[in-house]
Amino acid sequence: MLSICLVYSGLFLIISLMVFLFSVNLMILDYSIMLELEMVSLNSCSIMMTILLDWMSLLFMSFVLFISSMVIFYSKEYMLGDLNLNRFIMLVSMFVLSMMLLIISPNLISILLGWDGLGLVSYCLVVYYQNVKSYNAGMLTALTNRLGDVSLLISISWMVNYGSWNYIYYLDFMKNDYLMSMIMYLIIFAAFTKSAQIPFSSWLPAAMAAPTPVSSLVHSSTLVTAGVYLLIRFNFSLSLNMMFFMLFISSMTMFMAGLGANFEFDLKKIIALSTLSQLGLMMSILFLGEYKLAFFHLLTHALFKALLFMCAGCIIHNMNNCQDIRFMGGLVKQMPLTCSFFNIANMSLCGIPFLSGFYSKDLILEVMSMNYLNLYIYLIFFISTGLTSCYTLRLLYYSLMGDFNFLTLNMINDKNKIMLKGMSGLIILVIMGGSLLMWLMFPTPYFICLPLFMKLMTLMVIMIGGWMGYEFSNFYLNYNLKSLNLYKFSIFCSSMWNMPFISTFGVNFYPIYLGKLYYQYFDQGWFEYFGSQNIYNNLKLKSKFIQMLLSNNLKIYLIMLVLWIMVLLIYLI
């Protein structure tokens, strides 16, 4: 009997190849297909199920399905012995279907279905291991993504004014009309929450509580890239002022993630911060107006990042679930094939010629160098690229080189055949995918005209970053002693500029503290004085007075008699 992993893996692989060939056909013919099915008609407002099949949506869908196929095949061994394997595979399949619905839809309502599906299923997958850490991470992920869902819902209700939810007809209108530009701001807000840009970045490393195959799928081609893909579809609606401000935020995200990864020791979190850095790069080049380059990097990044997570999962599996890179070392001797895959994926991430990452990353940096930009953006781009190679080399030296740190005494070997087969499917595209996509997507080459120094700037930055990563990897047992002078700074950098604190404790603490003050000053203070206590005291005084009048005192009776006689005399006179 075939395993559920093999069935779903084979199914996704076959569909992926068919969809890829279809997308190439549409690309050659310069052809798009749009299907509209009317679901509900209310007066002049119709709810349509719209499907847009063009080369971009189908190409992205084929990559999502291919990576899902490899990840599900890989899960057959990684999740071996798990009692809920069938549930896990069904959740992953629902995740992929939600992503497909989001990719092929140019309609905000059906986009919301896919968008909400991603958020809901991601919560189920993050809390899969059912411990306190997973629950906290899942709640942070779900609530942060919920903010984006709310902004999408508001934009849907706003578009009722215009009679249709097919945004594809309104792209130019959104750019020029003030009221329609509000929809664009809401869409950007939704994309920023889903793609974890500042200030919503804290959920992405927290989502590492999920099983590694899920991390491989979520952080390569599905959940986090949904925001970038949505903005690629809306790119014609971006105004210049909006683009410049968003460019600043996304470039700061790229810099923050690269800096944080250099201070991190958790293997999966380093790769998660690397994902965040690359998402910042995609957003930055998108806000510079090069949506095709953003899409190109989205596809190449999906390949090598999925492979990186799968290799990390294989290492963690062998290390008996230990994720601290300081406990590793010399793994290349015990796991040569896995470490080879890991190295190739890391070199592709750095942009080493002529791997898949080089074609997109080098082109992005050269196109950015040709634009009229200020010095700040230019420096942030290149410093972030240097930080990428820095944390990559640091990771490689800690985990693969040197002597084995016998802190987790395990039998480490390279005999995970099913996992290796799953990774082998991706390694081919990690090596060849960049050039293949370059030939497909850019039939007319980019004309880059730069001086020699600026042309070589990318390679120089990569080499300098690699050297710095080697220097950082020398901080072993005396790491804390060396960093005591800058201890607070290193804590600040490694905690993503205090963003997890702001997103969790910070969000709760200040409203609760304010509520406590209001409770003390109002409920227990002025309201108590003028409200319940004051009424009680007044009634008490009045009842005392009445009680005194009724106490049979002769003096009081005589005074009352005199008063009544005086009133009577005044009335008679």
SVG drawing of the C-alpha trace seen along z (x, -y; Angstrom):
<svg xmlns="http://www.w3.org/2000/svg" viewBox="-55 -92 94 94">
<polyline fill="none" stroke="black" stroke-width="0.4" points="0.0,0.0 1.3,-3.4 2.1,-5.9 0.0,-9.1 3.2,-11.1 4.1,-9.3 0.6,-9.8 0.4,-13.5 4.0,-14.1 3.6,-12.4 0.3,-14.2 1.7,-17.6 4.8,-16.8 2.8,-15.8 0.5,-18.9 3.6,-21.1 5.2,-19.9 1.9,-20.3 1.3,-23.8 4.9,-24.8 4.6,-23.7 1.3,-25.6 2.9,-28.8 5.7,-28.6 3.2,-28.2 1.3,-31.3 4.6,-33.1 5.6,-32.3 2.1,-33.2 1.9,-36.3 -1.6,-35.2 -3.7,-35.3 -7.0,-33.5 -9.6,-35.0 -12.6,-33.1 -15.5,-34.7 -18.3,-32.9 -21.1,-34.9 -21.9,-33.5 -24.3,-36.1 -25.9,-39.3 -27.1,-42.0 -28.6,-45.0 -25.6,-46.4 -23.0,-44.5 -22.0,-41.0 -19.9,-38.6 -17.8,-36.8 -15.4,-33.9 -12.7,-35.1 -9.6,-33.1 -6.7,-34.7 -4.3,-32.3 -1.3,-34.2 2.4,-33.2 3.1,-34.8 0.4,-33.1 1.0,-29.7 4.8,-29.9 4.6,-30.7 2.0,-28.0 4.2,-25.4 7.1,-26.4 4.8,-26.2 3.6,-22.7 7.1,-21.4 8.5,-22.6 5.4,-21.1 5.9,-17.8 9.6,-17.6 8.7,-18.7 5.9,-16.1 8.2,-13.4 10.9,-14.5 8.3,-14.4 7.9,-10.6 11.1,-10.1 11.3,-13.3 7.9,-12.6 8.4,-8.9 6.7,-7.5 4.4,-10.5 0.9,-9.4 -0.8,-12.2 1.1,-12.0 -2.2,-11.8 -3.5,-15.0 -0.1,-16.7 -0.1,-15.9 -3.7,-17.0 -2.9,-20.3 0.1,-20.9 -2.2,-20.1 -4.8,-22.6 -2.0,-25.2 -0.9,-24.6 -4.6,-24.9 -5.1,-28.1 -1.9,-29.5 -3.1,-28.4 -6.4,-30.2 -4.6,-33.4 -2.2,-33.1 -4.8,-32.7 -7.4,-35.2 -7.7,-38.8 -10.7,-39.3 -10.4,-40.6 -13.1,-38.3 -11.5,-35.1 -8.1,-36.5 -9.4,-36.8 -10.5,-33.2 -7.0,-32.1 -5.5,-34.7 -7.6,-33.6 -6.9,-29.9 -3.2,-30.5 -3.5,-32.2 -5.8,-29.5 -3.8,-26.5 -0.5,-28.2 -1.8,-28.5 -2.7,-24.7 0.7,-23.8 2.7,-26.1 0.9,-24.6 1.4,-21.1 3.8,-20.0 1.3,-21.1 3.6,-22.7 3.6,-26.2 6.2,-27.6 4.2,-26.4 1.0,-27.8 2.6,-31.2 4.2,-31.3 1.0,-30.2 -1.1,-32.9 1.5,-35.6 1.4,-34.4 -2.4,-34.2 -3.0,-37.6 -0.4,-39.5 -1.8,-38.0 -5.3,-38.9 -4.4,-42.6 -3.8,-42.1 -7.0,-40.2 -8.9,-43.1 -7.4,-45.6 -8.4,-43.3 -11.9,-43.2 -12.0,-47.0 -10.8,-47.3 -13.5,-44.8 -16.2,-46.9 -14.7,-50.1 -14.9,-48.6 -18.6,-48.1 -18.8,-51.9 -17.3,-51.0 -19.6,-48.0 -17.0,-45.3 -14.2,-43.5 -12.1,-42.7 -9.2,-45.0 -7.6,-44.3 -9.9,-46.8 -9.1,-49.6 -5.3,-49.5 -4.8,-52.9 -7.8,-54.4 -6.3,-53.5 -3.2,-55.5 -4.9,-58.8 -8.0,-58.9 -7.6,-60.0 -10.4,-57.8 -9.2,-54.7 -5.7,-55.2 -7.0,-54.4 -7.6,-50.8 -3.9,-50.7 -2.7,-51.7 -4.9,-48.9 -3.5,-46.4 0.1,-47.5 -0.7,-47.1 -2.0,-43.6 1.1,-42.7 3.4,-44.0 1.8,-41.9 1.9,-38.8 5.5,-39.3 6.7,-40.3 8.1,-43.8 8.8,-46.2 7.0,-46.6 5.3,-43.2 8.5,-41.1 8.5,-39.3 6.1,-36.5 8.4,-35.1 11.2,-33.7 8.5,-32.6 6.8,-30.5 10.0,-28.2 8.1,-26.3 6.4,-24.4 7.9,-21.1 10.9,-21.7 9.1,-20.5 6.4,-23.2 9.1,-25.8 10.6,-24.8 7.3,-25.3 6.0,-28.4 9.2,-30.4 10.1,-29.6 7.2,-29.9 3.8,-30.2 2.9,-32.2 5.6,-34.9 5.7,-35.4 2.0,-35.9 2.4,-39.6 5.1,-40.2 3.0,-38.4 0.0,-40.6 2.0,-43.8 3.5,-42.5 -0.1,-42.2 -0.9,-45.7 2.3,-47.3 0.7,-49.6 -1.3,-51.3 1.8,-52.5 2.3,-56.2 5.8,-57.7 5.5,-59.1 4.1,-55.9 6.9,-53.9 9.6,-55.9 8.3,-55.6 7.7,-51.8 11.2,-51.5 12.6,-53.0 10.7,-50.5 11.6,-47.4 15.3,-48.3 15.3,-48.8 13.7,-45.3 16.5,-43.8 19.2,-45.5 17.6,-44.6 17.2,-40.9 20.8,-40.6 22.2,-42.2 20.0,-40.0 21.1,-36.8 24.8,-37.5 23.9,-37.4 21.7,-34.3 22.7,-30.8 19.5,-28.8 19.9,-27.1 16.3,-27.5 16.0,-31.1 19.2,-32.1 17.5,-30.8 14.2,-32.5 16.0,-35.8 17.7,-35.2 14.2,-34.8 13.2,-38.1 16.2,-39.7 15.4,-38.4 11.8,-39.5 13.0,-43.0 15.2,-42.8 12.1,-41.7 10.0,-44.5 12.7,-47.1 13.2,-46.3 9.5,-46.1 9.1,-49.7 11.8,-50.8 9.4,-49.9 11.1,-46.6 8.2,-44.2 9.6,-41.5 12.9,-41.5 11.0,-41.1 9.1,-38.1 12.4,-36.6 14.0,-36.8 10.8,-35.4 11.2,-32.2 14.9,-31.7 14.7,-32.4 11.9,-29.8 14.2,-27.1 17.3,-27.7 15.5,-28.6 13.4,-25.4 16.6,-23.4 18.3,-25.3 15.4,-24.4 15.4,-20.7 19.2,-20.4 18.8,-22.1 16.0,-19.6 18.3,-16.7 21.0,-18.1 18.6,-18.7 17.1,-15.2 20.6,-13.7 21.5,-15.9 18.6,-14.5 16.6,-17.8 19.4,-20.1 19.3,-23.4 22.1,-25.3 25.0,-25.8 27.5,-26.0 26.9,-22.3 27.7,-21.3 31.0,-21.4 32.8,-19.1 29.5,-17.8 31.0,-17.7 32.9,-14.6 29.8,-12.7 27.2,-14.1 29.1,-14.9 26.1,-14.9 23.8,-16.9 26.6,-19.4 27.2,-19.7 23.6,-20.5 23.7,-23.0 26.8,-24.7 25.4,-25.0 22.1,-26.5 24.1,-28.9 26.3,-30.0 23.2,-30.6 21.8,-32.7 25.0,-34.8 24.9,-35.3 28.0,-33.3 28.3,-33.1 26.6,-31.1 24.1,-29.6 20.4,-30.6 20.6,-33.3 23.3,-35.1 21.1,-35.8 18.5,-37.6 20.5,-39.2 23.3,-40.6 20.8,-42.0 18.8,-43.6 21.9,-45.3 23.1,-46.5 19.6,-47.9 19.5,-49.6 22.9,-51.1 21.7,-52.5 18.7,-54.3 18.9,-57.9 18.8,-57.1 20.2,-58.7 23.3,-57.4 21.4,-56.0 19.4,-53.5 22.5,-52.6 24.6,-51.9 21.7,-49.9 21.4,-47.7 25.1,-46.8 25.6,-46.5 22.6,-44.1 24.2,-42.1 27.5,-42.0 25.6,-40.9 24.0,-38.1 27.3,-36.5 28.6,-37.3 25.9,-35.3 26.1,-32.6 29.9,-32.1 29.5,-32.3 26.8,-29.6 29.0,-27.3 32.1,-27.7 30.1,-27.0 28.3,-24.0 30.3,-22.3 34.0,-23.2 36.4,-22.6 36.1,-19.8 33.0,-18.1 31.7,-19.5 30.8,-16.4 27.9,-18.1 25.3,-16.0 26.7,-12.5 24.8,-11.1 25.5,-8.8 25.5,-11.2 25.4,-9.8 24.1,-10.5 21.8,-7.5 18.5,-9.4 17.9,-8.2 14.3,-9.5 15.3,-12.9 18.3,-13.0 16.1,-12.1 13.7,-15.0 16.7,-17.4 18.2,-16.0 15.1,-17.2 15.7,-20.7 19.5,-20.9 19.2,-20.6 17.0,-23.7 19.1,-25.6 22.1,-25.2 20.3,-25.6 17.0,-27.4 18.4,-31.0 19.7,-30.7 16.6,-28.8 14.3,-31.5 16.5,-34.3 16.1,-32.9 12.3,-32.5 11.4,-35.7 13.7,-38.2 13.8,-37.5 15.2,-41.1 18.2,-41.4 18.6,-44.3 21.0,-46.9 23.3,-47.6 25.8,-50.5 28.0,-50.9 31.7,-51.8 34.0,-48.8 34.2,-49.6 30.4,-49.6 30.1,-46.4 32.5,-44.6 31.0,-46.2 28.6,-43.2 31.4,-40.6 33.6,-42.8 30.9,-43.2 30.2,-39.4 33.9,-38.7 34.2,-41.3 31.1,-39.9 32.4,-36.4 35.7,-37.4 33.7,-39.1 31.6,-36.0 34.9,-34.0 36.0,-36.4 32.6,-36.2 32.9,-32.4 36.0,-32.6 33.9,-33.7 33.6,-30.4 33.7,-30.0 34.9,-33.5 32.2,-35.1 30.4,-36.7 33.6,-38.0 34.5,-39.8 31.0,-41.2 30.5,-42.5 31.5,-46.0 28.7,-46.0 26.4,-43.5 23.3,-45.7 23.9,-46.5 24.3,-42.8 21.1,-42.0 19.3,-44.8 20.6,-43.5 19.9,-39.8 16.3,-40.5 15.3,-42.2 15.5,-45.7 13.2,-44.7 10.4,-43.9 9.2,-40.6 9.0,-42.6 6.9,-45.4 4.7,-42.9 3.9,-40.8 4.6,-42.2 4.7,-45.8 1.3,-45.6 -0.3,-44.2 1.7,-46.0 0.9,-49.6 -2.9,-49.3 -3.1,-47.2 -0.9,-49.6 -3.1,-52.5 -6.2,-50.5 -4.7,-50.1 -4.1,-53.8 -7.7,-54.6 -9.0,-52.0 -7.1,-53.5 -7.9,-57.2 -11.4,-56.8 -13.1,-53.6 -11.4,-53.7 -11.0,-57.5 -13.2,-60.2 -16.0,-57.9 -16.0,-56.3 -16.0,-59.7 -18.8,-61.3 -20.6,-58.1 -21.5,-55.2 -19.7,-56.5 -21.0,-60.1 -24.7,-58.9 -24.2,-56.6 -22.8,-59.5 -25.6,-61.9 -28.3,-59.4 -26.6,-58.6 -26.6,-62.3 -30.2,-62.9 -31.4,-59.8 -29.5,-61.0 -31.2,-64.3 -34.7,-62.8 -33.9,-60.4 -32.9,-63.4 -36.2,-65.1 -38.2,-62.0 -36.3,-61.5 -39.2,-63.1 -37.0,-66.1 -39.2,-68.9 -36.9,-71.7 -37.3,-70.6 -41.1,-70.4 -41.3,-73.9 -39.1,-75.4 -41.3,-73.7 -44.5,-75.1 -43.0,-78.6 -42.0,-78.3 -45.5,-77.2 -47.2,-80.0 -44.9,-82.6 -45.8,-81.1 -49.5,-81.3 -49.3,-84.9 -47.4,-86.0 -50.0,-84.3 -53.0,-85.8 -51.5,-89.4"/>
</svg>
